[in-house]
Amino acid sequence: MPISKSLSKIQKNIKGDGKKHTIHPKGRKFHQLTRATLREDKIAAKKRAHNEKRSNELARVKFVQDVTNSEAFKDKKVFDFDEIVIFLKQFIARDDEELEELKQKRRSNRPPSNRQLILQQKRDLEEKELRSGFLVPDLTDAENVTFLRNWNQTFGSLSTLKLIRVNDNGQKVVGGSKSTASKVDVNMN
């Protein structure tokens, strides 16, 4: 008989005939339920992390798209690495006003709020990523810039966008060219 792993199937099998059953804490059925519950929790946590990573990636590309579509840069075909670094620093500083406001509201001798901690950790993580190589659309390629400007903000069409890694010195990180489909090592909060 195949082993059922999903929580709903195990619960159905335990209910079985419709009679009310008690499950012994050291019994086989209790251990099945425990394993299935832990498995469901682990799968849900992975889904949350994956969706959060995708939404952060979309926000990053959306910010760069908004900058390239702005009035100041609308006619520009390609951008150099120094301009890309400026865009990235603006992206990292997007929550600085709220962070400063939270710091000023906090009374002395009080711990920082959870929101302040989250914003500070996100900023620190993105600054660290910028030092080692920040994943960003390749704005040095005219075709890529054109595609980015016309991008419909869906994750599916993002796979054709060429991404590169740029560090805070305005240099392309060696081996930093990756497509979104094969990207697995971006650590985002």
N, C-alpha and C positions, 0 to 999 in steps of 0.2 A: 504494500500500500504506500503511495507517495506521501512524502512528508509535506504537510500543509504549513506554509510559513506566514500567510497573511493573518492578521488579527481577526478580521471578520469571519474567515473560514473556521478558525479555531474556536471562536465563540459559538458559531453555528453548530459545530460538531459536539461541543460540550453540552449545549442545550438539548440537542438530539431529539428525544421523544416528547419534549414539552413539559416534563415533570420538573419540579424544583429540586435542584441538586446542590449539595454543599461540596466544596472542593477542599480537600485536605492540604494544608500548607506544605507538606513534604511529598505530595503526590505528583505523579507524572503530568496530569492535566494542568496543575498549578505551574509547573516548570514550563510547559508549553505556552501557557498564557504569558508568563513573565518574558520568555524569549521573544514572543511575537510583539509584545508591547514595546520592549526595548528596540526591536528592529524597526517598528513603525516610527518611534521617536528619532532614531538615527536617520532614517530616510527623510523624514520631515525637516530635520536640521540641515541635511545636505541640500535639499530643495530650497530652503530659505537662503542658505549661503550662496547657492548658484544664482538665484534670482536677484539677490542683493548685488552680486558681482556684475551681473548683466546690466542692472539699472545704473550702477556707478559708471560702467563703461559707456553706456548710452549718454549719460549726463556729460561725461568728458567730451565725447565727440560732438554733442549738441552745442556745448559751449564754444568749441572751435568753429563750428558751422556758423553760429551767431556772430562771432567776431569777423569771420571772412565775408559774411553777407552784410556787415555794417556799412554805413555810408562812407566811412573813411577808407575802407579796404575793398569796396565793391568792384573797382576797376582793376585792381592788382591781380595779375595772373598767377604768380608764384611768390613765395615768401622765403627769406633766408633763415638760417638756424637761430640767429639772434632775435629775430621777430617771433619765432616760435617759442623761444624761452620766455620772452615777455608775456606772450599769451598764456603760457603755462603758469607763470607766477601770478597773473591775474586770476586764473582758475583756482589756484591754491588759496589765494587771499579772498575768495568769495564770501566766506563766513566770518571774516575778521571783525566786522562791525558788531555782529551779534556776540562774538566772543569777548570783545572789549566791554560791551554793555553788561554781560554776565559777570565779568571780573569786577566792574565798578559797583554793581548791585550787591555783591557778596560782602557781608559784614566781616570785620577782622575777627580772627580766631575761629572762623567757621570753615568747614571743608567746602571745596568747590561742588557745584551742583552736577548732577549726572549729565545734563545737557552740555555744560562747560567741559567736562571731562571728555565726552564723545567728540565734540568739535576740536578740542586740542589734540586728541589722539589722531583724528583724521588728518588734521593739518600736519602733524609731525610725520605721519606715515607717508603723506604725499610729498613732503619736502625730502624725506629720505629717498623716495623713489626718484625724485628729480635729480638728486645727486648721483644716483647710480644709472639712471636712464628711464625717462618717463615715456610711456607708450602714448603716441599721439599720431593723428593722420599725417601722412607725408605731404607737407605743403610746398615742397620743393619741386613737385611734379605737377605740371599744368593740367594734365588729364585728371589727376586725383583731386585737385582743387575744384575743378569743374564738377566732378561727381559729388564732392562734398557739399558744394553750394546747392545742388539739386537733390540732395539726399532727402528721402521721405520720412526719416526718423524712425525707421523700423529696424529691428535687429537682423532680420533676414537679408536685407539689402546691404547691411554693413559688412558682410563677408567679402564683398568685392572691393572694399576700400583698403588701400595699402596703408599699413601702419608701420611706424619706425619708432625707435627709442632715441630720445635726445636728452643729454645731461645738462646740468646747470651752467656749464661752460660753453654751451652752444655747439656741442659736437655730437655727431651721430655716433651712438654706441655701436662698436663692432659687433656684428651678428645680431643687431637689434631690429632688423626688418622681419616682421611677422604678419601673417594674415590673421584675422580675427578667429577664423575657424580652427586654427591650430594652436591658439593661445591657451596655455594652461597655467602659467606661472605668475599672473598678475595678482598681487595681494592688495585687495581693497577692503576698506572697512564698510 
